[in-house]
Amino acid sequence: MKQTKEESVKLYLDFYDKYTWPLEIAETLLEVRQYLTESTILSLFQNFYFSHKGQRINEYSEFSIPDGGKLQVLLDEFNERTARFHLRRVQEIITNLSHYQYLCKGKNTNEDQLSIKEIGDLQLNDILQPVIKPTLLLNDENKAIKQNVQQLGLSSFNPPPLSRKLKGDLFYIVLKTIESVELIITVSNLGFYVNSSQGRTFEPTQKSDCYYNLIDLIVDHSPSFKKELINAIPEQQQPTLPATIRYNHKWLSVPELPITLDHQRSESWALDLHGFDVSSLRDWNEELQVFRSLPKTDLIQKLNRDKALSKVYGDFVEAAVRGACAVVDKIIQPLNPMDIECQQVYVYNQIFFSFAMETPEDFRQESGPDATPTVSTTNCDFRNLQILHKLDIPGLSVLNTCLVDYKGRRIIAQSIIPGILNSDHSNCTQYGSIDDGKTIQKSEEFHKVMSKTCEFFHLDTDIVFLDSNQQKYSMAGSIEVKGIMGSDKRMYLLDLLRLSPRDYNYQGENNQCCVLRFELLQNYWVVNTIQKIKQNNSDDPKTQQEAYQNIQNLLIGNPKEGLKLNPALGTKTSLQPSDKLTQQEEDLKKLSSFLLNQAIPQLIQELSQPETTRHSDLSISDIFHSHGVNMRYLGKVISFIRSEEQPSLRLTLERVVFAKTLKHIFRDSMRRAPQNQLSQVLCHLLNVIFSNSNPSVNCKQEEKKKKKKNKNKSNQNGDKPHFKCLIQTNNYQYPTQQEVWDQINKIAEARYQHKIDSTILNKKGFHKLSCLRELCQQIGLQLVARDYHDFQPSDIVGIQPIIKYIEQVSEDAKNNIEIGQKYMLEHQNHHQALESYLTASQIILNLHGQMHKELANCYSKISAVYLRKQEYDAAIHFQKQAIQIYTTIYGYDHPLTIQAITALSLYYFSTKNYKEAFNHMLHTLYLANLIGGEGQEVFNQYTNLSLLYSESGQHQSALNCLFEGLEKCESLFKSFQGTETQQYKLRVSGYYSAIALEHGEIGDFQKAVEFQERASELLKKTLKPDDTRVKEADALLANLKKALNEKRKDTQQSNLDNRRQFGTNRNLQSKTEQQTQQIQEETYVETDKEREALLQKLRAAKQSMKFKNKNQMDINRYILAQQLYRQQQQQQKE
């Protein structure tokens, strides 16, 4: 659709005569229809058409509208497809009225009739934005839903007779209202009306008016529904539309509710086609290739292309997940039922499904034309496929792929290459080998595309291979990467494992899948290039500019010069011996050495930073991968970390290894367990690992109770005895506790090179709940939210699929974010930075909608800019938006959510709203302890909380937080004998300095000097005398001593003026001095036994985690008692 000016053509909805939108982003009428169908205003209708000057417009043909013209949207007659769509949407609304706004136009504007508000002209984007409320930590799928109608579904009078079809009847539905009134509704081409049918008697005579909207009919015939509908609609709030892509699942859920009679639910289950849309058969591969070939010369074309790709990615993931679950549940039949289960393949909804084999004890690669890929192979293949999607190499087509882990099985879902299922692979393969190098295929056209790909992946484009006849082939990359020519004459690449070179730190037949990450190659090449600049031509600006330009070209995907690595080295393929191979082997050894000697130390340095967000396995994996370090190096990284120096970091990494090891054991058990024993098997394993009671009793205790209850009920009712089940299932052998721990040690040593002690759960600082959370998130397990001492089968709510999919990333949004960061860091230009961030957020909002993690990232950066500009209300607004998005897609217990809530508490504190600031900070303290245990993150939260209390004048609460953090830090380091390490002394000295400052704030300079002397003493023992931290500590100590001396002089002068003896004027003391003296008298300790009893009482109070006045008084009593005890010892020595 052509336009001469922006916003010159307006969209006019004839049936909503108050609604008009300027057409801003639409180019074709099909695109406008898609927008309107997905919008909230027209979410009930699909039967509309476009009209201009009274003429119906063909949506598939091009036309132009003059400036100032109006494009009318008129409602069309119903057909069976659009009527079923309308019924399905109304059923969704009735299930939960608060999810949608009332979308129907009222007949009049009086108070007794519902009507739409008059809004006037609106932007098209404003109408299309869904607003999704934040969810809780718990999964709310089992939340009780109020019943608004008793029944709404298809009637048993269907299908209509031929005579009624001639009169426009499409089908019949039955409505049973809350008032128990049953109505039979005729769905015709003109709308919905109640007919005269009653009970089992069919009478099609029209009994009511004809309604174009089914909700209007229900409102007029059910006063209770009308009342509920009015109460459920909040003012000025747009409805929500379901998100298409799920980022992760929630591992806690409310208990399942009793099943109630629901015809709509049973009807939806019976008609479920597992993601298959019978109305339109979609060719996923063709859609993807067409959208990837769209032009992208200007910003508008890029936005349209990215939006189309985002749409097809989301739809494919949704269909792939539902199809993969149906494959695991054996609902879909395989194409090769005679083969073993792991080699069976499926085709459903134009998606190809196959299994990946689990090999938890090694990294081997299966070979041969019928070999089953392993989970490690699919991970590497998918990682390289994601890079190819971002590169967008001309002439190369890639497949849409999704990995689904469900009930212990890995399913690979791929779009289908045209013609590959109808011919032999040998006929389609035009590059590479499908028989381990016995025969090699080469095409010059494919060689050019493969060479471009290898240049970016730092691979050699001239590698000589030998086939079984010793014939030479000069190939780009490895022959294990196969080039397929589809029947659509497009070139595809499959089996992308060998786009990454081998890791020479892991050699042998069982480590064929151990390859180096692409991030490591990038870091290695950049470091070497910078070193060459410094060594060779450090004074030549032209050479430096060329080198830095080459680095920039490499980072954006257009390299001119890079590494020439050989991915075939260390594999089973046959290579032509040469000096070049020897040099390439040395390069791989240097690269593997760089990983151990430089990448891992830099990784440990980043993990040790206080500001690093490393609460859970997801954030740990992201940090590992950013440095190019694979997760199989977890054991090696742990060996470089001394528990005495960094106990919290070591415990965190050990917890990650433990959770990943348990993942393999649970997945293996889920594959082998019968369907009827799955919950018992999972319950048994959880008890074996996490429970202290007898697992053999707990796993079957509840089942015995249920059987006994059912038996008693059967005897009371006089029922006949049940026959013995004739179906024989495989006898699953429940492993003993010793067998499970032996398997844990075996997998941990083989896969992560780390030994796990069976006492790891009892280590000081090791958090069981954090480990359970990470395990559940990795295998998709959902548990009932309660305090666990042991597990019962009823605690397991269900198993959700874990998804890996390809995300569409907008380069324009990414560039705007980088520009904004540059303005903030280098130029301190808040206005330009804010403009760049807002532009990026609009691009992401247009492409992905409101629920996207990059949009939350933009909102966080925008709020930070507003904070710098001291516009606190705007900063809080955008930060709340970020938290809402993070909570919706990740949940509350995620590191990004915790980080966002922490920032919001600081923003509230900037506005002097101390109540909200404290509430949010206490919330983050709880969540950090939940997902990370007692570690560096928890220590930081105590410090932040103390700062908030101090600035608000609550110095005693600030001291309580500091002493609590100090005790936890000392306890953790003492459990690992790390009290003499540098890290311990630095952290404790920091706590002492903070405590000294707090005492200085309340005027207690004596204690302030005492704690600052401890801090200075520790720093002098740890650091050099010329260190800035030592100098700053000495300067602070000098200031505190000066203040103490001035206070003493003032006290002496006051005593001389009063000329009274000590202790004779108690009635003139202030209230604070009286309380202090009373505490000192009460806490005077004469014997070590009384002091130890008081110390035990304090520890018991702290374990209860209740920071009330009593516990605060106990802390004060303990501190004063400790000081008095030291004073007594000092007096005895003197």
Salt bridges, closest charged atoms under 4 A:
ASP17 OD2 - LYS105 NZ 2.84
GLU38 OE2 - LYS311 NZ 2.94
GLU59 OE2 - ARG33 NH2 2.97
ASP76 OD2 - ARG56 NH2 2.86
GLU80 OE2 - ARG84 NE 3.35
GLU92 OE1 - ARG89 NE 3.93
ASP121 OD2 - LYS10 NZ 3.04
ASP169 OD2 - ARG164 NE 2.80
ASP220 OD2 - LYS107 NZ 3.63
GLU228 OE2 - LYS146 NZ 2.78
ASP262 OD2 - ARG265 NH1 3.77
ASP272 OD2 - HIS274 ND1 3.78
ASP272 OD1 - ARG322 NH2 2.29
GLU286 OE1 - ARG490 NH1 3.17
GLU287 OE1 - ARG282 NH2 2.76
ASP306 OD1 - ARG305 NH1 3.94
ASP315 OD2 - ARG282 NH1 2.93
ASP315 OD2 - LYS311 NZ 3.59
ASP329 OD1 - LYS407 NZ 3.12
GLU341 OE2 - ARG409 NH2 3.70
GLU358 OE2 - HIS664 ND1 2.86
GLU358 OE1 - ARG667 NH2 3.26
GLU358 OE1 - ARG671 NH1 3.89
GLU361 OE1 - LYS746 NZ 3.65
ASP362 OD2 - ARG364 NH1 2.96
GLU366 OE2 - ARG364 NE 3.08
ASP392 OD1 - ARG292 NH2 3.21
ASP392 OD2 - LYS296 NZ 2.60
ASP392 OD2 - ARG305 NH2 2.86
ASP405 OD1 - ARG410 NE 2.33
ASP405 OD1 - ARG667 NH2 3.66
ASP460 OD2 - LYS580 NZ 2.68
GLU480 OE1 - ARG498 NE 3.19
ASP488 OD2 - ARG490 NH1 2.70
ASP495 OD2 - LYS482 NZ 2.70
ASP503 OD2 - ARG632 NH2 3.10
GLU519 OE1 - ARG517 NE 3.17
GLU606 OE1 - HIS627 NE2 2.34
ASP617 OD2 - LYS660 NZ 3.75
GLU644 OE1 - ARG642 NE 3.56
GLU645 OE2 - ARG642 NH1 3.04
GLU654 OE2 - ARG650 NE 3.27
GLU654 OE1 - LYS763 NZ 3.25
ASP668 OD1 - ARG671 NH2 3.30
ASP668 OD2 - ARG672 NE 3.03
GLU702 OE2 - LYS706 NZ 3.80
GLU774 OE2 - ARG655 NH2 3.11
ASP795 OD2 - ARG786 NH2 2.60
GLU807 OE2 - LYS853 NZ 3.15
ASP812 OD1 - LYS302 NZ 3.81
GLU826 OE1 - HIS827 NE2 3.97
GLU871 OE2 - LYS869 NZ 3.80
ASP893 OD2 - ARG773 NE 3.01
GLU916 OE1 - HIS920 ND1 3.77
GLU934 OE2 - LYS968 NZ 3.19
GLU937 OE2 - ARG614 NH1 3.63
GLU967 OE1 - LYS1102 NZ 2.41
GLU980 OE1 - LYS985 NZ 3.94
GLU998 OE1 - HIS955 ND1 3.14
ASP1004 OD2 - LYS1007 NZ 3.57
GLU1010 OE2 - ARG1014 NH2 2.80
GLU1010 OE2 - ARG1126 NH1 3.80
GLU1013 OE2 - LYS1041 NZ 3.85
GLU1017 OE2 - LYS1021 NZ 3.48
ASP1027 OD1 - ARG1029 NE 3.26
ASP1034 OD1 - LYS1020 NZ 3.62
GLU1082 OE1 - ARG1117 NH1 3.51
